[in-house]
Amino acid sequence: MIFTSMDELVRKIEEERKGKKVVLATGTFDLFHYDHLQYLQGAKNQGEILVVVVKSNKCASLKNPKRPVIDEKHRVAIVDNIKGVDYSIIVDYNEDLVLEVPAENEKQLEWLRIFQPLFKALKPDILYYENNDTLQSARDKVFEKYGITGVMKIRGTNASTTDIIKKMES
């Protein structure tokens, strides 16, 4: 089920979470591919309720101004229809957000401005994430601050959106 309101998503999760682990997985999911599928399956294996957060068009363009290729509404619809995904929502970048966790670099600042409101409101039990050394110290602080357990998935090697685009351009 796709949510457009953070408050509605939080209410739904609060109704259902009794004794169940809530797992949060995040990403852009542009040009959905096999590694995306493996990532979401791995996330679902961590608990009973899987919430997938899809970065908005604005967030995706922070990494690369030519992205995303696929509009956010289509990306979230694709993700929401993957077996095992219980709920999904699009999140945006808030440059005015007051951070509760300090950022040590620009990437951490960006990541926190996108996801901190969700961590704070949803209070997932687990954040399932891919290895990214640049973000790790901020993630560790988020885990401590919000009582989240981090479970790291090793980054896939089968495909990436960047690799797919490069192949298409050559």
N, C-alpha and C positions, 0 to 999 in steps of 0.2 A: 504494500500500500504506500503510495507516494503522499508525503505530507508537505504542505506549503507553509505551515506555521510551526515554529519550534515549540510553542506552548502546547499545541495540540499533540505533537509527537511525545512530549514529556508526559502529558496526562495519560496517553495511551500506554506508554511504557510503565508508568506507575501502576496502572490497573493490572497489567499482566506479569509484572516482574516477580511477584511473590515466590521466592525460592528458586527462581530461574536466573541464570547468568545472562547479562546483556553484553553483547559483543559489538564493538564499533569498528567499522572498517571505512577508510576514507580514500578518495582518489578522484582523478579527473575522468577516467574511463573513456577517453577519446579513442575512436576507432577500436572498439571493444575486440579483444583478441584472447587467445588461449591462456596466457599468463594472468589476465584479468579473471578469467573463470577459475583458475587454480587458486588465486588469491582469495576470492569470495568463498570457495569451497573450504579452504583452510580456515577462514574466519568462522564460518558456520560450525566447524568442528570444535570450536573453543567454548561454545555455550548453546543456550536454547533460543535466544532471541538475537537475531542479527539485524543491526541497523547500519545501512550503508549511506555514507555522506558523499555526495557528488559535488565537486567544486563548480561554482558558477562560471559562466563565460568570462567574467571579469577576473576571477581567480586564475583560471587557466591561462589567460593572456599575460599574467604577471611573469610566468615562466618563459613564455615565448609569444610575442605579439601576433604571430601567425596562427595561433591556436585559440580556441579549439577548432577542429575541423567540423565536428558535429555539435549542434546546438545543445545547451544544457537540458532542455526539456526532452529531447530525444535520448540523450545519454542517461538521464535518470529513469526514463521509461524502459530502456534496455536493461539497466541494472535491476530495476524493480521486478522484472519478469524472469530473473534468473532463479532457478530452484534453490531454496534455502534462504533467500533474502526475504526477511519479514517486513521491514520498513525501510523507506528511503526518503531522503530530503536533499535539497540543494542548499549549499551554504555560500555566503558571500564574504568578501574582504571588508573589514571595517577599520579604516585607517585612524579613526578617532577612539578606538577601543582602549580603555585603560587596562594595561596588562597586570595580571596578578602574579605572573611568573616573569622574571627578568630574561631578556633575550641577549645573547652574546654576539649575534651577527644578524645580517639582513634577512637571511633565509628563515632563521628562528622567529624573527619579528613577524615576517609574513605568515608563517605557519600558525603562530599564536593568534594573530589578528583574524585568521580564518576560523580556527577550531576552538579557541578558548571558551567562547559562549556555549558551545555544545557540550564540552567537558563539564562545565560548571552546572548547566541546567539538567542534562541527561544523566550524569553520574554513571557512566557505563562501568561494568565490572572489569572489562577487558578492552584494551585497544590493541587490535591486530594490525601490525604495520610492517612495512618493508625497511630493511636496513638503510640508514642514511646517517653517516657519521656527523654531518653538519648539524643535524637536528637533534642528535641523541641527548645532549646535556639538557636541552629544553624539555624533551620528552620525559627524562628522568625527574625533572622538577614538577612537571604536570602530574606524573604518576604519584609522587609524594603528596602534592597539594590536594588532589582530588580523590586520592585513595583508589587509583586505577592500577590494574595489573597490566603491564605491557608484555605482549607476546610477539616476538619478531619472526617474520617470515623472511627467509632468504630470498633475495631478489631473483626473479625468474630469468631464464636465459633463452627461452624459446622465442619470445617476440617482445617488441616494445613499439609503441606508437611512433616514436622517432625513427626506429629502424624501418618500419613499414612505409613511412613517408619518404625516407631516403631511397628505398627500393623503387617506389613509384616515380620518383623524380629522375632516376638514372635510366 
